[in-house]
């Protein structure tokens, strides 16, 4: 089933009303994600990648176009879609354990069952022993692990990651990249990962979709399936792809 | 080194100043209350009056009884204010329809001080307990409601999106995301409300009551017993400060995950 399309976007456009004027954020983006693929959406800052991800998640409505999940038209929040948010997506009044168990709580699972279920994923992301900690007691990298564990514990086949490592320092970022690949290898899921960092994109992705600056549209698609993992930042092939993407990426000065 | 020494001296000074201000205040009080034809009873006279109060309670109700009478009225009004204000605030913060329907109404009523309702409340509820509690309700409802509303409005969209993505129903979002997010704002509202309620209860008791600290003040005033008036004022201040400390403690317990509460 490796070649089945898990997610398909068909001519997605998004226009924001800004006072009297319309601002196009996304212009006819079509793409598909294979089952268990690690797809990276790469584009300059503020180009609309997060908006696109929110549309896939069902948190936002597209102005036009359709989202298909498992070949079926999807009109909102889909139970098979989980999301890893930026740092604040971890709820500060809940312990690690309760944050991870949140999706199962919404499904009505008993406290005992959802703690037992969540424990597996807390262990998976290496947070064993931190179950009763509150987010403010954790480092940025650990908070992000909580977010990843929660998305995994939600038992969704599709994981959307919205610049999850954007706010981490460089060292933590590198180790989290390895971590996410390790977790993904142990427990394969379809991943759509948004970033504005070329290096991160090349290090992680089976495939990279490069977008233009706003209004966002697909510029190029890079297939990296032949680039073996673990990848090396200083590898000649790595640098070559990185350079090529760099030449095609829009520069946005903010 | 010298710099550091100065900082410690400054800190010592900061610790001394509160004591100094109280001593100065007491000194000033003794000064204005001594001499011929003084207009205010001295600390000693107030103390003597307080002792006599224990021997011969006013209206056969002990001091504790009067304090409790006032507090019970505040508590009753506040409970009703929370029972209606918190759900209304949540509703107005959460639902745009409810907000545009109710907000103009509350914006109009909010600036009216609770004391302006006294004639209407007396007319409707008489001069007994219920009219006092209704007045306190009116005075405490707004702070609770407005703070709850603001608390809901300040919730980051991200927290709500987290719940939505993971399949929460509207009710679950309100219960598991909105309520805990708004809790510290609600607590701040209750704190303000207790302060307002304390003001309103004293005013209400001064108009008509046979128990309570406001009644003690009016009784003192009627029989020109200024020592009693001042003693009641001191108790009012102490109880108010105690309530504020108590609420800060409760807030810290309830929102222990929030580190910024001091």
Boltz contact constraints between the chains, C-beta under 6 A:
constraints:
  - contact:
      token1: [A, 57]
      token2: [B, 165]
      max_distance: 6.0
  - contact:
      token1: [A, 59]
      token2: [B, 161]
      max_distance: 6.0
  - contact:
      token1: [A, 77]
      token2: [B, 164]
      max_distance: 6.0
  - contact:
      token1: [A, 79]
      token2: [B, 167]
      max_distance: 6.0
  - contact:
      token1: [A, 83]
      token2: [B, 165]
      max_distance: 6.0
  - contact:
      token1: [A, 88]
      token2: [B, 158]
      max_distance: 6.0
  - contact:
      token1: [A, 89]
      token2: [B, 158]
      max_distance: 6.0
  - contact:
      token1: [A, 89]
      token2: [B, 162]
      max_distance: 6.0
  - contact:
      token1: [A, 92]
      token2: [B, 257]
      max_distance: 6.0
  - contact:
      token1: [A, 93]
      token2: [B, 180]
      max_distance: 6.0
  - contact:
      token1: [A, 93]
      token2: [B, 257]
      max_distance: 6.0
  - contact:
      token1: [A, 103]
      token2: [B, 166]
      max_distance: 6.0
  - contact:
      token1: [A, 106]
      token2: [B, 166]
      max_distance: 6.0
  - contact:
      token1: [A, 106]
      token2: [B, 167]
      max_distance: 6.0
  - contact:
      token1: [A, 106]
      token2: [B, 168]
      max_distance: 6.0
  - contact:
      token1: [A, 106]
      token2: [B, 172]
      max_distance: 6.0
  - contact:
      token1: [A, 134]
      token2: [B, 257]
      max_distance: 6.0
  - contact:
      token1: [A, 136]
      token2: [B, 259]
      max_distance: 6.0
  - contact:
      token1: [A, 154]
      token2: [B, 166]
      max_distance: 6.0
